[in-house]
Amino acid sequence: MLASYVAQFCGPDEVWLSLSPANPFKVGKKMGDDEDRRRMLELAVGDSRVVKFCDIELSMPRPSYMIDTLRALRKLHPDCDFCLLIGSDNYARFDKWKESESILTEFGLMVYPRPGFPLPERSDGNVRFISAPEIEISSTFIRDAIEKGKDMNFFMPPGVYSYIKEHNLYTEDYGSTKDS
């Protein structure tokens, strides 16, 4: 929902959602199976004209670092001007990212508001703070609710919840047999 909003109301022609298989900030945390996550992202994007699916990180060394992903995308798509879109929760620790200054100077940053992490009053250099709806639904909330047996059908794009149910993802049993 947020990616579509940003693409339609905040300037970029498209928003590409990149699947990150090994986030360095989540080392030691369980992640879902790469193929399941890839398929769910593909289903979520569907046939959108403005939100695109990107799985480049699945073929890159792990852990994934955004600067490497952005440089690889620029090399593959020299006709595109890439800018990183993150939430204000991630912006609060952006200085800890690998080559955060290079991300700013080479690509720029768009930051949207997240509950509990207000946007700063003004932008710095290549950082653009955007006005967008604050959405309190997170992937953690959805996974936890599914594990508790809640119906999350209306919290996700069409097809994603069906995929989760069909593959028995994020249930109590899932965590014991697969990374979640």
FILOTOR-828380 format. One record per residue: x, y, z of N, C-alpha, C in turn; residue number from 1. Coordinates in Angstrom, 2 decimals. Example, Ala and Ser with C-alpha at 12.3 -4.5 7.8 and 13.67 -1.06 7.14 Angstrom:
<lumros>
   n_east  n_north     n_up  ca_east  ca_north    ca_up   c_east  c_north     c_up  kollo
    13.19    -5.69     7.80    12.30     -4.50     7.80    13.20    -3.30     7.80      1
    12.85    -2.25     7.08    13.67     -1.06     7.14    12.90     0.03     7.87      2
</lumros>
This chain:
<lumros>
   n_east  n_north     n_up  ca_east  ca_north    ca_up   c_east  c_north     c_up  kollo
     0.82    -1.18     0.00     0.00      0.00     0.00     0.88     1.26     0.00      1
     1.89     1.28     0.83     2.76      2.44     0.93     3.57     2.64    -0.35      2
     4.08     1.55    -0.91     4.86      1.65    -2.15     4.01     2.26    -3.27      3
     2.78     1.84    -3.38     1.87      2.38    -4.39     1.62     3.87    -4.14      4
     1.40     4.22    -2.88     1.18      5.63    -2.54     2.39     6.49    -2.94      5
     3.58     6.04    -2.59     4.79      6.80    -2.89     4.96     6.96    -4.40      6
     4.75     5.89    -5.15     4.90      5.95    -6.61     3.88     6.90    -7.23      7
     2.69     6.93    -6.70     1.63      7.74    -7.31     1.56     9.18    -6.82      8
     2.06     9.44    -5.62     1.87     10.77    -5.05     3.16    11.50    -4.64      9
     4.31    10.82    -4.70     5.52     11.43    -4.16     6.65    11.62    -5.17     10
     6.42    11.33    -6.44     7.44     11.66    -7.42     8.06    10.56    -8.25     11
     8.46     9.44    -7.67     9.13      8.44    -8.53     8.15     7.82    -9.53     12
     8.69     7.41   -10.66     7.86      6.74   -11.67     7.42     5.36   -11.19     13
     8.32     4.69   -10.47     8.06      3.35    -9.95     8.73     3.19    -8.60     14
     8.22     2.25    -7.83     8.88      1.82    -6.60     9.15     0.33    -6.77     15
    10.42    -0.04    -6.62    10.82     -1.44    -6.73    10.97    -1.99    -5.33     16
    10.29    -3.09    -5.04    10.40     -3.75    -3.75    11.45    -4.84    -3.88     17
    12.51    -4.71    -3.10    13.63     -5.63    -3.18    13.57    -6.64    -2.05     18
    13.64    -7.90    -2.40    13.66     -8.97    -1.42    15.07    -9.09    -0.86     19
    15.19    -8.97     0.45    16.49     -9.07     1.10    16.59   -10.39     1.85     20
    17.42   -11.31     1.35    17.50    -12.62     1.99    18.36   -12.66     3.25     21
    19.25   -11.72     3.42    20.15    -11.76     4.57    20.50   -10.35     5.02     22
    19.58    -9.74     5.74    19.78     -8.39     6.25    20.80    -8.44     7.39     23
    21.90    -7.68     7.30    22.92     -7.73     8.35    22.40    -7.31     9.73     24
    21.32    -6.54     9.78    20.75     -6.14    11.06    19.88    -7.25    11.67     25
    19.63    -8.30    10.90    18.76     -9.37    11.39    19.52   -10.69    11.50     26
    20.83   -10.62    11.66    21.64    -11.83    11.83    21.17   -12.56    13.08     27
    20.95   -13.86    12.95    20.49    -14.66    14.06    18.98   -14.74    14.17     28
    18.25   -13.91    13.42    16.79    -13.98    13.43    16.35   -14.93    12.32     29
    15.28   -15.64    12.58    14.76    -16.57    11.58    14.13   -15.79    10.44     30
    14.40   -16.25     9.23    13.81    -15.66     8.03    13.05   -16.76     7.32     31
    12.03   -16.37     6.58    11.30    -17.34     5.79    12.16   -17.87     4.65     32
    11.74   -18.96     4.08    12.41    -19.55     2.94    12.46   -18.54     1.79     33
    13.62   -18.41     1.14    13.79    -17.43     0.06    12.72   -17.59    -1.02     34
    12.45   -18.81    -1.42    11.49    -19.02    -2.51    10.07   -18.64    -2.08     35
     9.70   -18.96    -0.84     8.38    -18.54    -0.35     8.28   -17.02    -0.32     36
     9.30   -16.37     0.18     9.28    -14.91     0.28     9.28   -14.27    -1.11     37
    10.05   -14.84    -2.05    10.06    -14.34    -3.42     8.67   -14.45    -4.05     38
     8.05   -15.59    -3.87     6.72    -15.82    -4.46     5.68   -14.89    -3.84     39
     5.74   -14.68    -2.53     4.78    -13.77    -1.89     4.96   -12.34    -2.37     40
     6.21   -11.90    -2.55     6.45    -10.55    -3.04     5.95   -10.42    -4.47     41
     6.18   -11.43    -5.26     5.70    -11.42    -6.64     4.17   -11.35    -6.68     42
     3.50   -12.11    -5.82     2.04    -12.06    -5.73     1.56   -10.68    -5.25     43
     2.27   -10.12    -4.28     1.88     -8.81    -3.73     1.93    -7.73    -4.79     44
     2.95    -7.76    -5.62     3.11     -6.74    -6.67     2.10    -6.95    -7.79     45
     1.83    -8.21    -8.10     0.86     -8.52    -9.14     1.20    -7.85   -10.45     46
     0.21    -7.23   -11.05     0.43     -6.56   -12.35     0.43    -5.04   -12.21     47
     0.88    -4.56   -11.06     0.93     -3.11   -10.83     1.80    -2.41   -11.87     48
     1.37    -1.25   -12.29     2.16     -0.45   -13.23     3.24     0.35   -12.51     49
     3.08     0.57   -11.20     3.98      1.47   -10.48     4.81     0.80    -9.39     50
     4.44    -0.40    -8.98     5.20     -1.13    -7.97     5.76    -2.37    -8.64     51
     7.08    -2.53    -8.57     7.77     -3.63    -9.24     8.45    -4.53    -8.22     52
     8.68    -5.74    -8.64     9.30     -6.78    -7.84    10.76    -6.92    -8.25     53
    11.67    -7.00    -7.28    13.10     -7.12    -7.57    13.71    -8.18    -6.66     54
    14.29    -9.21    -7.27    14.91    -10.27    -6.47    16.42   -10.36    -6.69     55
    17.04    -9.26    -7.09    18.47     -9.25    -7.40    19.32    -9.75    -6.24     56
    18.90    -9.46    -5.00    19.71     -9.84    -3.85    19.80   -11.35    -3.65     57
    18.89   -12.11    -4.23    18.96    -13.56    -4.11    20.19   -14.12    -4.82     58
    20.71   -13.38    -5.79    21.89    -13.84    -6.53    23.18   -13.14    -6.08     59
    23.09   -12.34    -5.03    24.25    -11.59    -4.55    24.83   -12.23    -3.29     60
    26.10   -11.90    -2.96    26.70    -12.42    -1.72    25.89   -12.00    -0.50     61
    25.96   -12.83     0.52    25.22    -12.56     1.76    26.19   -12.34     2.90     62
    25.90   -11.47     3.84    24.66    -10.71     3.95    24.55    -9.64     2.87     63
    23.33    -9.16     2.70    23.04     -8.16     1.69    23.31    -6.76     2.24     64
    24.02    -5.98     1.48    24.24     -4.57     1.84    23.62    -3.71     0.76     65
    22.82    -2.73     1.17    22.06     -1.93     0.23    22.94    -1.20    -0.77     66
    24.10    -0.73    -0.37    24.97     -0.03    -1.31    25.35    -0.96    -2.46     67
    25.61    -2.22    -2.17    25.96     -3.18    -3.22    24.76    -3.44    -4.13     68
    23.59    -3.54    -3.54    22.37     -3.77    -4.32    22.11    -2.59    -5.25     69
    22.20    -1.38    -4.73    21.95     -0.20    -5.55    22.96    -0.08    -6.69     70
    24.22    -0.36    -6.41    25.23     -0.30    -7.47    25.00    -1.37    -8.53     71
    24.59    -2.56    -8.11    24.29     -3.63    -9.06    23.08    -3.26    -9.93     72
    22.07    -2.67    -9.31    20.89     -2.24   -10.07    21.24    -1.15   -11.08     73
    22.06    -0.20   -10.65    22.48      0.88   -11.55    23.24     0.31   -12.75     74
    24.08    -0.69   -12.51    24.86     -1.30   -13.58    23.93    -2.05   -14.56     75
    22.93    -2.75   -14.02    21.98     -3.50   -14.86    20.98    -2.59   -15.58     76
    20.68    -1.45   -14.96    19.66     -0.54   -15.49    20.22     0.89   -15.54     77
    21.19     1.14   -16.42    21.83      2.47   -16.44    20.87     3.60   -16.84     78
    19.73     3.25   -17.40    18.75      4.25   -17.80    17.86     4.70   -16.64     79
    17.97     4.06   -15.48    17.15      4.38   -14.31    17.95     5.20   -13.30     80
    17.28     6.13   -12.65    17.86      6.87   -11.53    17.28     6.28   -10.25     81
    18.11     5.57    -9.51    17.64      4.91    -8.30    17.82     5.82    -7.09     82
    16.85     5.73    -6.19    16.86      6.43    -4.91    16.32     5.44    -3.90     83
    16.91     5.39    -2.73    16.49      4.43    -1.71    15.32     5.00    -0.91     84
    14.29     4.20    -0.74    13.12      4.55     0.05    13.13     3.72     1.33     85
    13.15     4.39     2.49    13.13      3.69     3.77    12.18     4.40     4.73     86
    11.80     3.70     5.77    10.97      4.30     6.80    11.81     5.06     7.81     87
    11.14     5.94     8.54    11.85      6.76     9.54    12.44     5.90    10.65     88
    11.91     4.68    10.86    12.51      3.78    11.84    13.90     3.37    11.39     89
    14.08     3.08    10.11    15.40      2.74     9.58    16.29     3.98     9.47     90
    15.69     5.12     9.18    16.48      6.35     9.08    17.14     6.68    10.41     91
    16.48     6.35    11.51    17.03      6.62    12.84    18.37     5.92    13.07     92
    18.63     4.83    12.34    19.90      4.12    12.48    20.65     4.03    11.14     93
    20.30     4.88    10.22    20.88      4.83     8.88    22.40     5.03     8.90     94
    22.91     5.79     9.83    24.36      6.02     9.92    25.13     4.74    10.22     95
    24.45     3.68    10.65    25.10      2.40    10.93    25.14     1.48     9.70     96
    24.49     1.88     8.62    24.47      1.08     7.40    25.85     1.14     6.73     97
    26.20     0.08     6.05    27.45      0.04     5.29    27.41     1.15     4.23     98
    28.43     2.00     4.25    28.59      3.08     3.28    27.34     3.96     3.16     99
    26.78     4.32     4.30    25.57      5.15     4.29    25.81     6.48     3.57    100
    26.98     7.07     3.74    27.28      8.33     3.04    27.32     8.13     1.53    101
    27.83     6.99     1.07    27.85      6.69    -0.36    26.44     6.53    -0.91    102
    25.56     5.91    -0.13    24.16      5.79    -0.54    23.58     7.18    -0.74    103
    23.85     8.07     0.21    23.33      9.44     0.11    23.87    10.17    -1.11    104
    25.18    10.12    -1.32    25.77     10.90    -2.41    25.51    10.29    -3.78    105
    25.50     8.96    -3.87    25.32      8.31    -5.18    23.86     8.14    -5.58    106
    22.96     7.99    -4.58    21.58      7.64    -4.91    20.53     8.54    -4.28    107
    20.80     9.04    -3.11    19.80      9.82    -2.39    18.86     8.92    -1.61    108
    18.05     9.57    -0.80    17.19      8.85     0.13    15.84     9.53     0.21    109
    14.79     8.72     0.21    13.44      9.19     0.50    13.03     8.50     1.80    110
    12.49     9.26     2.74    12.13      8.70     4.04    10.66     8.98     4.30    111
     9.91     7.92     4.62     8.50      8.07     4.94     8.29     7.85     6.44    112
     7.23     8.42     6.99     7.01      8.33     8.44     6.56     6.94     8.88    113
     7.09     6.51    10.04     6.67      5.27    10.68     6.23     5.62    12.10    114
     5.19     4.97    12.60     4.72      5.27    13.96     5.85     5.16    14.98    115
     5.94     6.18    15.83     6.95      6.19    16.88     8.30     6.76    16.45    116
     8.43     7.09    15.17     9.68      7.64    14.64     9.36     8.87    13.79    117
     9.10    10.00    14.44     8.72     11.20    13.68     9.82    11.65    12.73    118
     9.39    12.23    11.62    10.35     12.77    10.65    11.01    14.01    11.22    119
    12.29    14.21    10.96    12.95     15.45    11.37    12.28    16.65    10.70    120
    12.55    17.81    11.24    11.93     19.05    10.74    12.35    19.40     9.31    121
    13.62    19.11     8.97    14.09     19.49     7.64    15.00    18.42     7.06    122
    15.13    18.44     5.76    15.97     17.46     5.06    17.43    17.88     5.09    123
    18.29    16.89     4.97    19.72     17.13     4.89    20.23    16.63     3.54    124
    20.76    17.51     2.72    21.38     17.12     1.46    20.50    16.27     0.58    125
    20.90    15.05     0.33    20.18     14.16    -0.57    19.10    13.34     0.14    126
    18.57    13.85     1.24    17.50     13.17     1.96    16.21    13.97     1.77    127
    15.19    13.27     1.32    13.88     13.91     1.13    12.87    13.22     2.04    128
    12.31    13.97     2.95    11.27     13.44     3.83     9.93    13.62     3.13    129
     9.17    12.54     3.04     7.92     12.60     2.30     6.73    12.45     3.23    130
     5.68    13.10     2.86     4.44     12.98     3.60     3.69    11.78     3.04    131
     3.43    10.83     3.88     2.72      9.62     3.47     1.93     9.11     4.67    132
     0.91     8.32     4.43     0.14      7.79     5.56     1.02     6.95     6.47    133
     0.84     7.11     7.78     1.55      6.26     8.73     0.76     4.97     8.89    134
     1.43     3.87     8.59     0.78      2.57     8.62     1.36     1.77     9.78    135
     0.50     1.36    10.70     0.96      0.66    11.89     1.03    -0.85    11.71    136
     0.74    -1.33    10.52     0.80     -2.77    10.27     2.20    -3.12     9.79    137
     2.82    -4.08    10.45     4.17     -4.52    10.07     4.14    -5.99     9.70    138
     5.19    -6.44     9.05     5.27     -7.87     8.71     5.34    -8.70    10.00    139
     5.99    -8.18    11.02     6.06     -8.89    12.31     4.66    -9.05    12.90    140
     3.87    -8.00    12.86     2.48     -8.07    13.35     1.70    -9.15    12.60    141
     1.83    -9.17    11.28     1.09    -10.14    10.47     1.55   -11.56    10.76    142
     2.87   -11.79    10.80     3.38    -13.13    11.10     2.91   -13.61    12.48    143
     2.99   -12.73    13.48     2.56    -13.09    14.83     1.07   -13.40    14.87    144
     0.27   -12.62    14.16    -1.18    -12.85    14.13    -1.51   -14.17    13.46    145
    -0.82   -14.50    12.38    -1.05    -15.78    11.70    -0.69   -16.93    12.62    146
     0.42   -16.78    13.33     0.84    -17.83    14.26    -0.23   -18.06    15.34    147
    -0.95   -16.99    15.70    -2.01    -17.09    16.71    -3.35   -17.50    16.10    148
    -3.36   -17.79    14.79    -4.58    -18.27    14.14    -5.54   -17.18    13.68    149
    -5.09   -15.94    13.65    -5.94    -14.83    13.20    -6.07   -14.83    11.68    150
    -7.18   -14.33    11.18    -7.42    -14.22     9.73    -6.83   -12.90     9.24    151
    -5.76   -12.97     8.47    -5.07    -11.77     7.99    -5.36   -11.48     6.51    152
    -6.39   -12.09     5.97    -6.72    -11.94     4.56    -6.84   -10.48     4.11    153
    -7.45    -9.64     4.91    -7.68     -8.25     4.52    -6.50    -7.34     4.84    154
    -5.41    -7.89     5.35    -4.23     -7.12     5.68    -3.14    -7.24     4.61    155
    -3.40    -8.02     3.56    -2.38     -8.29     2.54    -2.98    -8.18     1.14    156
    -2.09    -8.00     0.16    -2.57     -8.00    -1.23    -3.19    -9.35    -1.59    157
    -4.12    -9.34    -2.56    -4.75    -10.60    -2.98    -3.71   -11.65    -3.35    158
    -3.97   -12.85    -2.95    -3.10    -13.97    -3.29    -2.06   -14.29    -2.25    159
    -1.58   -13.31    -1.52    -0.50    -13.54    -0.56    -1.00   -14.38     0.62    160
    -2.14   -14.00     1.18    -2.67    -14.76     2.31    -3.02   -16.19     1.88    161
    -3.57   -16.35     0.69    -3.87    -17.69     0.17    -2.60   -18.52     0.07    162
    -1.52   -17.91    -0.39    -0.23    -18.61    -0.50     0.25   -19.04     0.89    163
     0.15   -18.13     1.85     0.58    -18.43     3.22    -0.22   -19.61     3.78    164
    -1.53   -19.58     3.61    -2.38    -20.66     4.11    -2.08   -21.98     3.39    165
    -1.96   -21.92     2.07    -1.71    -23.12     1.26    -0.39   -23.79     1.65    166
     0.62   -22.98     2.00     1.94    -23.51     2.33     2.20   -23.60     3.83    167
     1.14   -23.33     4.61     1.22    -23.46     6.07     2.38   -22.63     6.65    168
     2.52   -21.41     6.15     3.60    -20.54     6.60     3.21   -19.80     7.88    169
     4.20   -19.53     8.72     4.07    -18.70     9.91     3.12   -19.26    10.96    170
     2.83   -20.54    10.91     2.02    -21.17    11.94     2.95   -21.69    13.02    171
     2.40   -22.22    14.09     3.25    -22.78    15.15     4.17   -23.85    14.60    172
     3.64   -24.71    13.73     4.44    -25.80    13.15     5.53   -25.29    12.24    173
     5.28   -24.19    11.56     6.23    -23.66    10.57     7.57   -23.34    11.21    174
     7.59   -22.70    12.34     8.83    -22.30    12.99     9.69   -23.49    13.42    175
     9.07   -24.64    13.64     9.86    -25.79    14.09    10.46   -26.58    12.93    176
     9.92   -26.39    11.72    10.43    -27.14    10.58    11.15   -26.29     9.57    177
    10.94   -24.98     9.61    11.50    -24.05     8.64    11.84   -22.76     9.34    178
    12.75   -21.99     8.77    12.98    -20.64     9.31    11.73   -19.83     9.05    179
    11.34   -18.95     9.95    10.13    -18.16     9.74    10.42   -16.71     9.52    180
</lumros>
